[in-house]
C-alpha cells in the first residue's frame, strides 16, 4: 500500500512524502549526451532518455545563453524549476482547423500495471500566445481549448498525422488530459506552477508521452470557415520535473492543535498532489468541503473523490502538550571535543518509549535528519555535508507508557549549531 504522510508543525507546514518512485528516470531532462551549448531547438536531440514524437521540442539549460535570434516564446532569464534543464513545447492552431502540436516521450523505469491507478504531475510555465496579427485586424479570433495530453503504449509511441487537413493519431492510448485554468490562460507566467491528473492504463504500458493536443481544440467560430487572412493561434508551455507514480490509496495527515485554539484546515494545502485541488472532500460525518475548523483532537477520515479515482485521507489531530516532560537543548557544537557534540532528546532510560520520532529541518523546510530510534542523534550533517553553523527547526513526537495509560507528547522548536 502506497501512503503519503504529511506533518504540520504548529503554524509552519512541513511536508514529507513517501512515494514508491518516479517511473520516469529523467523527469527533469538532466541526462544529455553533449553539455555544449547549442540552440534550444537542437538541444533536445541530445537528451538520453527522451525522444521527439512530433515537431522540434526545445531544451534549455541554465548554463547556456540563448542565441541572438530568439523564437517569440523564449525568455533570456528563464531558469529550470529543478536541476539545470527544462524543455518547451508549442502548438499552432489555424483557422482552417489544421494544426501543429509538438510532443516528447520516454521509456518508463518499469511497465504500468492496468490493475493500478497512477498520477502524473509536472511543473509548467505558460509562455502565453502569439497570433501574428494585431487584435484590431483579426476579424475571426481563435480561442482554442488549451491542454496537455498524456499517452501510454507498450512500445515506442509514434504519431501518424496529416496536419494539413487537421487530423492526427497516435499508436498509443490517450491515458488522460491535463487541464487547468493556468494552462488555458493567455497570460505569460514567469513562475512555475504544478498541474497533473491520474489515469488507469488500459493495457500494460512501457512508454509515456506528453503531447500538445492532437486536435480536440473545442468549437471553432463559424467565421473561421470563411477566414482568408490565414489567422492562427500559437501557444507554448515550458516543462520540468515530470513525475509518474502509483497513486496513493491512503494519505495520513498529522496536525497539532494548540491549546485553546481552533485548527483551520484547508486540505489541498496539506497534500502534495495537484489532483487533490479538484477533489470533492467527503468527511465521515457527512460534511462536504476542503475547508473546516476543528476544535477537538481526534481521528478524522475524509474521502477525496475525483474523476479518475479516490484517496482516503486519515487526519489525526493531536493536542499539543502544555509542557513537554523531557529536556531538549537549543544549541549544540559538533566539533568532536566530546562535549555537546550531538543533538538529542534527553529521555530517562527507565521511561518505556512505545513510539519515537525526531525530525530536523533547515530554514527552507528541507528535512536534514529523521530517526525513529531514540538512541540515534543528529551530528549536524546531511548527506555527508557538515553544517558549519545555523538555525534549524526540530520536531519530536513520542508515546510513553505511563501508569495512567499511554501518553502522547510532541514539541517543535529551534536548535542552533555553533562550532
C-alpha positions as CSV (number, residue, x, y, z in Angstrom):
1,X,0.0,0.0,0.0
2,X,1.4,3.4,-1.0
3,X,0.9,6.1,1.6
4,X,1.8,9.7,1.8
5,X,2.4,11.2,5.2
6,X,2.0,15.0,5.8
7,X,3.0,16.6,9.1
8,X,2.2,20.1,10.2
9,X,4.2,21.8,13.0
10,X,2.2,24.5,14.8
11,X,1.9,27.3,12.3
12,X,4.7,26.2,10.0
13,X,3.8,23.4,7.5
14,X,6.5,21.0,6.6
15,X,5.6,18.2,4.2
16,X,7.3,14.9,3.8
17,X,6.1,12.5,1.2
18,X,6.6,8.7,0.9
19,X,6.3,7.6,-2.7
20,X,7.3,4.4,-4.4
21,X,9.5,6.1,-7.1
22,X,9.3,8.3,-10.1
23,X,8.7,5.9,-13.0
24,X,10.4,8.5,-15.3
25,X,14.1,8.0,-14.9
26,X,14.8,11.6,-16.1
27,X,11.7,13.6,-15.4
28,X,13.9,16.8,-15.1
29,X,15.7,16.4,-18.5
30,X,19.1,16.4,-16.9
31,X,20.7,13.4,-18.8
32,X,22.1,14.8,-22.1
33,X,24.8,13.4,-24.4
34,X,26.5,16.8,-25.1
35,X,26.7,19.5,-22.5
36,X,28.0,22.1,-25.0
37,X,25.6,25.0,-25.5
38,X,23.5,24.7,-28.7
39,X,20.4,26.4,-29.9
40,X,17.4,25.1,-27.9
41,X,15.7,23.5,-30.9
42,X,18.8,21.4,-31.4
43,X,19.4,20.8,-27.7
44,X,16.5,18.3,-27.3
45,X,18.3,15.9,-29.7
46,X,21.0,15.5,-27.0
47,X,18.5,14.0,-24.4
48,X,19.5,10.5,-23.4
49,X,16.1,9.1,-22.3
50,X,13.6,11.3,-24.1
51,X,12.8,11.4,-27.8
52,X,10.8,13.6,-30.1
53,X,7.5,12.3,-31.4
54,X,6.4,15.4,-33.2
55,X,7.8,18.8,-34.1
56,X,11.1,20.3,-32.7
57,X,10.9,20.5,-28.9
58,X,13.3,22.9,-27.3
59,X,15.7,22.1,-24.5
60,X,17.0,25.0,-22.4
61,X,19.9,25.0,-19.9
62,X,20.5,27.4,-17.0
63,X,24.2,27.5,-18.1
64,X,23.6,28.4,-21.7
65,X,22.7,31.8,-23.2
66,X,20.1,32.0,-25.9
67,X,21.1,32.7,-29.5
68,X,20.9,36.3,-30.9
69,X,17.8,35.5,-32.9
70,X,15.2,34.3,-30.4
71,X,12.0,32.5,-31.0
72,X,9.0,34.5,-29.9
73,X,8.3,32.4,-26.8
74,X,11.9,32.2,-25.5
75,X,13.0,34.1,-22.4
76,X,16.6,35.0,-21.6
77,X,16.2,34.8,-17.8
78,X,14.1,31.7,-17.6
79,X,15.5,29.1,-15.2
80,X,14.7,25.4,-14.6
81,X,12.5,24.6,-11.6
82,X,14.6,21.6,-10.8
83,X,18.2,21.0,-11.8
84,X,19.7,22.7,-14.9
85,X,17.5,21.9,-17.8
86,X,13.9,22.2,-18.9
87,X,12.0,21.8,-22.2
88,X,9.5,23.8,-24.3
89,X,6.6,22.6,-26.5
90,X,4.5,24.6,-28.9
91,X,1.1,24.2,-30.6
92,X,-0.2,26.2,-33.5
93,X,-3.9,26.1,-34.5
94,X,-5.0,27.5,-37.8
95,X,-8.4,28.9,-38.8
96,X,-9.0,26.0,-41.2
97,X,-8.6,23.7,-38.2
98,X,-5.2,22.4,-39.3
99,X,-2.6,22.4,-36.5
100,X,1.0,21.6,-35.5
101,X,1.5,20.0,-32.0
102,X,4.8,19.1,-30.5
103,X,5.3,16.1,-28.2
104,X,8.0,14.1,-26.4
105,X,8.1,10.5,-25.0
106,X,10.3,8.3,-22.7
107,X,10.5,4.7,-21.7
108,X,9.4,4.1,-18.1
109,X,11.5,2.6,-15.4
110,X,9.1,-0.3,-15.3
111,X,5.8,-1.1,-17.0
112,X,2.5,0.3,-15.9
113,X,0.0,-2.2,-14.4
114,X,-3.5,-2.0,-15.8
115,X,-4.8,-3.0,-12.4
116,X,-3.4,0.1,-10.7
117,X,-4.1,3.8,-10.9
118,X,-1.2,6.3,-11.4
119,X,-0.8,10.0,-11.2
120,X,1.3,12.4,-13.3
121,X,2.4,15.8,-12.1
122,X,4.6,18.3,-13.9
123,X,5.9,21.8,-13.4
124,X,4.7,24.0,-16.2
125,X,5.3,27.6,-17.2
126,X,2.8,29.3,-19.5
127,X,4.5,31.5,-22.1
128,X,1.3,33.0,-23.5
129,X,0.2,33.1,-27.1
130,X,1.1,34.6,-30.5
131,X,-1.4,35.2,-33.3
132,X,0.7,37.0,-35.9
133,X,-1.8,39.9,-36.4
134,X,-2.8,42.8,-34.1
135,X,-6.2,42.2,-32.4
136,X,-7.6,45.2,-34.3
137,X,-7.1,43.4,-37.6
138,X,-8.4,40.0,-36.7
139,X,-12.0,39.6,-37.8
140,X,-12.3,36.0,-36.6
141,X,-10.2,35.4,-33.4
142,X,-9.5,31.8,-32.4
143,X,-9.8,30.7,-28.8
144,X,-8.8,27.0,-28.8
145,X,-9.1,24.8,-25.7
146,X,-5.6,24.5,-24.4
147,X,-4.5,21.4,-22.5
148,X,-1.8,18.7,-22.4
149,X,-2.4,15.1,-23.5
150,X,-0.8,12.0,-21.9
151,X,-0.4,8.9,-24.0
152,X,0.9,5.4,-23.0
153,X,1.9,2.4,-25.1
154,X,3.6,-1.0,-24.8
155,X,6.2,0.1,-27.4
156,X,7.7,3.4,-28.7
157,X,5.0,6.0,-29.2
158,X,4.6,7.4,-32.7
159,X,2.2,9.8,-34.3
160,X,0.6,9.4,-37.8
161,X,-0.6,12.8,-38.9
162,X,-1.9,14.8,-41.7
163,X,-1.8,18.2,-40.2
164,X,-2.7,19.9,-43.4
165,X,-6.3,18.7,-43.0
166,X,-6.3,18.7,-39.2
167,X,-6.0,15.0,-38.4
168,X,-3.6,13.1,-36.4
169,X,-3.5,9.8,-34.4
170,X,-1.0,8.1,-32.1
171,X,-0.3,4.4,-31.8
172,X,-0.7,4.7,-28.1
173,X,-3.7,5.2,-25.8
174,X,-4.8,8.6,-24.6
175,X,-4.5,8.0,-20.9
176,X,-5.9,11.3,-19.8
177,X,-5.9,15.1,-20.4
178,X,-4.2,17.6,-18.1
179,X,-6.4,20.7,-17.8
180,X,-6.2,23.8,-15.7
181,X,-7.2,27.5,-15.8
182,X,-3.5,28.3,-15.6
183,X,-3.0,26.4,-18.8
184,X,-6.0,28.0,-20.5
185,X,-4.8,31.5,-19.6
186,X,-3.4,33.7,-22.3
187,X,-1.1,35.5,-19.8
188,X,2.6,34.9,-19.7
189,X,3.8,33.3,-16.4
190,X,7.2,34.0,-15.0
191,X,6.7,31.4,-12.3
192,X,6.4,27.6,-12.5
193,X,3.1,26.0,-11.4
194,X,2.2,22.4,-10.9
195,X,-0.5,20.6,-12.8
196,X,-1.4,16.9,-13.0
197,X,-4.0,14.2,-13.4
198,X,-4.4,10.5,-12.7
199,X,-5.1,7.6,-15.0
200,X,-5.6,3.8,-15.1
201,X,-3.8,2.3,-18.2
202,X,-5.9,0.1,-20.4
203,X,-3.0,-2.3,-21.1
204,X,0.4,-2.8,-19.7
205,X,2.5,0.1,-20.9
206,X,6.2,0.7,-21.0
207,X,6.2,4.2,-22.7
208,X,4.7,7.5,-21.8
209,X,4.3,10.6,-23.9
210,X,3.5,14.3,-23.1
211,X,1.9,15.9,-26.2
212,X,0.3,19.2,-27.0
213,X,-3.3,18.4,-28.2
214,X,-3.8,16.2,-31.2
215,X,-6.9,18.1,-32.3
216,X,-9.7,18.4,-29.8
217,X,-9.5,22.2,-29.6
218,X,-13.1,22.8,-28.9
219,X,-15.6,24.5,-31.2
220,X,-14.3,26.8,-33.9
221,X,-16.2,30.0,-34.6
222,X,-18.4,29.9,-37.7
223,X,-16.4,32.7,-39.3
224,X,-13.3,30.6,-39.3
225,X,-14.5,28.6,-42.3
226,X,-14.5,31.8,-44.4
227,X,-11.3,33.3,-43.0
228,X,-9.0,34.5,-45.8
229,X,-6.3,36.1,-43.7
230,X,-4.6,32.9,-42.5
231,X,-5.5,33.6,-38.9
232,X,-3.7,31.3,-36.4
233,X,-3.2,31.0,-32.7
234,X,0.1,29.7,-31.4
235,X,0.9,28.9,-27.7
236,X,3.8,27.5,-25.8
237,X,4.4,25.7,-22.4
238,X,7.7,25.0,-20.7
239,X,8.0,21.7,-18.7
240,X,10.2,20.5,-15.9
241,X,10.2,17.9,-13.1
242,X,7.6,15.5,-14.6
243,X,6.7,12.7,-12.1
244,X,4.8,9.5,-12.7
245,X,4.0,7.3,-9.8
246,X,1.4,5.0,-8.3
247,X,-1.5,6.9,-6.8
248,X,-1.6,6.6,-3.0
249,X,-4.5,4.7,-1.6
250,X,-4.2,6.4,1.7
251,X,-2.7,9.7,2.9
252,X,-2.0,10.3,6.6
253,X,-2.1,13.9,7.7
254,X,-1.0,14.8,11.2
255,X,-1.9,18.2,12.6
256,X,-1.3,19.7,16.0
257,X,-3.9,21.7,17.9
258,X,-2.6,24.5,20.0
259,X,-4.1,24.9,23.5
260,X,-7.3,26.8,23.5
261,X,-7.3,27.4,19.7
262,X,-9.2,26.0,16.8
263,X,-7.5,24.4,13.8
264,X,-8.5,25.9,10.5
265,X,-7.5,23.4,7.8
266,X,-7.6,23.5,4.0
267,X,-6.8,20.0,2.8
268,X,-5.3,20.8,-0.6
269,X,-2.6,22.8,1.1
270,X,-1.7,19.8,3.2
271,X,-1.3,17.3,0.3
272,X,1.3,17.5,-2.4
273,X,-0.8,16.1,-5.3
274,X,-2.2,18.5,-7.9
275,X,-5.3,16.4,-8.5
276,X,-6.4,17.0,-4.9
277,X,-7.2,20.6,-5.8
278,X,-10.2,19.5,-7.8
279,X,-11.4,16.7,-5.5
280,X,-14.7,16.6,-3.6
281,X,-13.9,16.1,0.1
282,X,-16.4,13.8,1.8
283,X,-15.9,13.7,5.6
284,X,-17.1,10.6,7.5
285,X,-19.8,12.7,9.4
286,X,-21.4,13.8,6.1
287,X,-19.7,17.2,5.9
288,X,-18.5,18.1,2.3
289,X,-15.7,20.6,1.8
290,X,-12.0,21.2,1.7
291,X,-12.0,23.8,4.5
292,X,-13.0,23.1,8.1
293,X,-12.4,24.4,11.5
294,X,-11.6,21.7,14.1
295,X,-11.8,22.4,17.8
296,X,-11.3,18.8,19.2
297,X,-8.4,16.4,18.8
298,X,-9.1,13.0,17.3
299,X,-9.1,10.9,14.2
300,X,-11.0,12.1,11.1
301,X,-11.5,10.2,7.8
302,X,-12.1,12.0,4.6
303,X,-12.5,10.6,1.1
304,X,-11.1,12.7,-1.7
305,X,-13.1,11.9,-4.8
306,X,-12.0,13.0,-8.3
307,X,-12.9,11.9,-11.8
308,X,-10.2,9.2,-12.0
309,X,-10.3,7.7,-8.5
310,X,-10.3,8.5,-4.9
311,X,-7.9,8.6,-1.9
312,X,-8.7,8.1,1.8
313,X,-7.3,10.9,3.9
314,X,-6.6,9.9,7.5
315,X,-6.4,13.1,9.5
316,X,-5.0,12.8,13.1
317,X,-5.4,16.0,15.1
318,X,-3.3,15.8,18.3
319,X,-3.5,18.3,21.1
320,X,-0.1,19.9,21.9
321,X,1.0,19.3,25.4
322,X,1.2,22.2,27.8
323,X,4.7,21.0,28.8
324,X,7.0,18.6,27.1
325,X,8.3,16.5,30.0
326,X,11.8,15.9,28.7
327,X,14.8,18.2,28.2
328,X,15.6,19.4,24.7
329,X,18.7,21.7,24.3
330,X,18.5,24.7,22.0
331,X,22.1,24.7,20.9
332,X,24.9,22.1,20.3
333,X,28.5,22.2,19.0
334,X,29.5,19.3,16.8
335,X,33.3,19.9,16.9
336,X,34.3,16.5,18.2
337,X,35.6,17.8,21.6
338,X,33.4,15.3,23.4
339,X,31.2,18.0,24.9
340,X,27.7,18.6,23.5
341,X,28.7,17.2,20.1
342,X,25.2,15.8,19.1
343,X,21.6,16.9,19.2
344,X,19.4,14.6,21.2
345,X,16.2,14.5,23.3
346,X,17.1,13.6,26.9
347,X,14.6,10.9,27.9
348,X,15.3,8.9,31.1
349,X,16.3,5.3,30.4
350,X,13.6,4.0,32.7
351,X,10.8,5.5,30.5
352,X,9.2,2.9,28.3
353,X,9.0,4.5,24.9
354,X,6.4,2.9,22.6
355,X,7.0,5.2,19.6
356,X,9.5,7.9,18.9
357,X,10.3,10.3,16.0
358,X,12.8,13.1,15.7
359,X,13.0,15.3,12.6
360,X,15.2,18.3,11.8
361,X,14.6,20.8,9.0
362,X,16.6,23.7,7.7
363,X,15.1,27.2,7.4
364,X,13.8,26.5,3.9
365,X,11.8,23.5,5.1
366,X,14.1,20.8,3.8
367,X,14.4,17.8,6.1
368,X,18.0,17.2,7.0
369,X,17.6,14.5,9.7
370,X,15.0,11.9,10.6
371,X,15.0,9.0,13.0
372,X,12.7,6.7,14.9
373,X,15.5,5.4,17.1
374,X,15.8,7.2,20.5
375,X,19.5,6.4,20.5
376,X,20.1,7.9,17.1
377,X,21.4,11.5,17.5
378,X,21.9,14.3,14.9
379,X,25.5,15.2,14.3
380,X,24.9,18.4,12.4
381,X,25.2,16.9,9.0
382,X,23.2,15.8,6.0
383,X,24.3,13.6,3.1
384,X,27.9,13.7,4.3
385,X,27.8,17.6,4.4
386,X,28.6,19.2,7.7
387,X,26.7,22.4,8.6
388,X,29.2,24.9,10.0
389,X,26.5,26.9,11.8
390,X,22.9,27.9,11.5
391,X,19.4,27.7,13.0
392,X,17.2,24.7,12.4
393,X,13.7,23.6,13.3
394,X,13.1,20.3,15.1
395,X,10.0,18.3,15.7
396,X,9.8,15.4,18.2
397,X,7.0,13.1,18.9
398,X,6.9,10.2,21.4
399,X,4.4,7.9,23.0
400,X,5.2,6.9,26.6
401,X,3.7,4.1,28.7
402,X,2.7,5.8,31.9
403,X,0.7,4.3,34.9
404,X,-2.3,6.4,33.7
405,X,-2.0,4.9,30.2
406,X,-0.2,5.8,27.0
407,X,0.7,9.5,26.9
408,X,1.5,11.3,23.6
409,X,4.0,14.1,23.7
410,X,5.1,16.4,20.9
411,X,7.1,19.5,20.6
412,X,8.7,21.7,17.9
413,X,11.3,24.4,18.4
414,X,14.6,25.8,17.2
415,X,18.1,24.2,17.5
416,X,21.3,26.1,16.6
417,X,24.7,24.8,15.6
418,X,27.8,26.5,16.9
419,X,31.2,25.3,16.0
